[in-house]
Amino acid sequence: MVRLVVSARPAAIAAAVARCSAVAALSPGASGNVVTYLPGQRVVGVRKVLGGVAIHVVGRFGPTIAEIASQVRSAVTAVAPECERIDVLVDDLELLPDRPVTRPAGQPRGTGGTHSRGTAGGRAARGKTAMTKSAAAGATRTSSRAGKQ
């Protein structure tokens, strides 16, 4: 039998997750539909799923994804122990805000550089295809997604 756990405390869950040191913010998800609607309120980043909740977060740079997920699961379990299933999705990472944007010497503005502010949701973090040295020579092409050639 499939059971839908309906927690009466999605706002409390969101508040507990927001207090996690490895979490920068709750995330509405890529399409913006990760919300719980309450009378007169939207709780972003918390969605009810079969048997529990799905939590979408923006993690802080530093802790591993497993550490972020562990903190979030502990926080949710503390306020909603009836949740049998806690899905944690790290939608993005927030990079350290205390380091300035650096650019190689002589490189003009707008042509790239290493950015340490903002989030890591750029092209490299989206699973784009990577080329090996032999691929550049026309031999093979590999993908960053497992199992695809």
Summary of the structure (lengths in Angstrom):
residues: 149
radius of gyration: 19.5
end to end distance: 39.8
largest distance: 64.9
contacts: 381
relative contact order: 0.15
helix: 21%
strand: 28%
